[in-house]
Amino acid sequence: MEVVSCSHSCSALHQTPRSARRLRGTGLGPGQTRSPQPRRTTILCVGTTSGRDSRKVNATKGFYVSDVDATLQGIPSRKAVEVEKVMIQGLPEGPDSSPISTGFWEWKPKLTVYYERSGTENSKAPAVLFLPGFGVGTFHFEKQLRDLGRDHKVWTMDFLGQGMSLPYEDPAPSGMAGEQSEEAFWGFGQDSQPWAEELVYSVDLWQNQVQRFVEEVIREPVYIVGNSLGGFVALYFAASSPHLVKGVTLLNATPFWGFFPNPATSPRLSKIFPWAGTFPLPSFVRKLTEAVWQKISDPRSIHDILKQVYADHSTNVDKVFSRIVEITQHPAAAASFASIMFAPRGQISFQEAISRCQSQGVPISLMYGREDPWVRPIWGIKVKQQVPEAPYYEISPAGHCPHDEVPEVINYLLRGWLKNLESEGSIDLPFLEEPSYAEHGVSKELEFVREGSRKSVSVRLYGSKISLWSQLSSFLNTRASNSRVVSR
C-alpha cells in the first residue's frame, strides 16, 4: 500500500490528438444511407486458442444465416435465424492474473481517497480509469483490474463519502474529543469541524476529485469507464476536462443525479431549500436519516437489492455483499448518505454533458445490461440516438452491473474498443467485420468458460439506424426478462 500527497502539481499533460479519437473505418456514422437487401450469408464460428492472449481466435465451423438484416431491423423473419457464436477468453486465474496494489491519496486536509491500480508496469499501454456506482467501491472492478491489467494500466478509486474514502475523523462531533462512543453516528453534532465546513458529497465534488486524481496521480489522459453513478460522473468529467480524456465508456450509466437545484446555476431557487448536504446535519434530517439508514443498511435489504440488480442469480456476489455490509458499519456512513441524498444537482445535465463530449470530439461507447430494473436499455438507446457514431452493445442476461455479472464480455468489448481507438480505426470494433452491421446492427452469442462450466451471453450491437420498433421491442423484451429469474 502507498500514500500519495497532493501537495505538488503535476506537469502539463499532453493532449491526445483529436485524429486519434475518431472511430475511423467503423462506418458507424449516419452518412451511410443505402440499405443492403436481405441475403443468405455464411458465418464462421470462432474459438480461442490457449494461453493468456484473449485476442487470438481460430475458426471452427460455418453455418448459414437467412434474412439477417430484416430481422435486426425489427421485421419478423419467416425463416429461422441462427446467431453467430463466438468463443471468448474467460477470466485469468492465479499467476495469470495481474496483481493489484492499493494506496491512499490525500487530496485535501482530512479528505483522503482510496484507490487501486494494476498493470502500471505496462508503460506504453493506455491508462484506463474505472468509476464505481453508488454504494459500492473499487472492489466492484476487481475482475477488470486482474484481467485488463495484464495489458493496460488500470485504475479505480472510491468517491469521497463512499467505500474506503469515508472520512477517518468525525466532520461534526456530538461531544468533546475522546468522549464519543464507537456506536454513535458521525456528523450528527451541532458544529462542523473547520475542514468540513463546506463539505458536500455532490457530483460536482466527485467530478473535481476525478480531475485532480488524473492530473496528480495518474498523470496522463485516460480512457474512463463508469457504471451507474460512476457513468454520470465519468461523462461529467469528460465534458468538463476533454483534454484529460481519450474516451468514455458508459455501463448502465444513470442519466440523472440529485434532486435539488445547483446554487451556481439556480442561485435563487436553491435558497428555497433549507439544507443542501452540508455538515452538521439539521435535527429533522438526523431523525429521518436514522430511520431510513436502519432499513437500508440491514443485511437483508442489501441482499434483496443485489438479487434485484443481478439478472443471473447464479452469479456469486458474496464478496460484493460482505464489502457493502462492511461499508455500512462505518460511523460516518449514515451522515454521508444523507449528504449525498440532499446534495444539489451538477452544474450540467447528462444530456448537456453528452453534447459537449460530442462537440469536443470525445469518443463514447455504450455497454448496457438489458435486464437492468433501474436504468432500462431505453436510456442507452437515447444516448445512441444523440451520438449515432457511438457503439451501443446490449447484453443479456445482465442487469445493472454488467462488468461484475459478465466481466468476460465487458472486458472483451472494452479491449476491442480500446484497440480501435488506439489504432485510429485501423482495427475494427467488435462485431463490425461486415460494413452493413454498422448501419443495421448485429447480434451474436458470446461463449466462455467460468469455473469449469460453459456459459453463453447474447450481445446485440445496435446500428446507426434505430427504428421505433427496435426501441419498443427492447423495452418489452426487458420487461419480460425482468419478470423471471435468469439462470444459465
Order of alpha helices (4+ residues) and beta strands (2+ residues): beta-beta-beta-alpha-beta-beta-beta-beta-alpha-beta-alpha-beta-alpha-beta-alpha-alpha-alpha-alpha-alpha-alpha-beta-alpha-beta-alpha-alpha-alpha-beta-beta-alpha
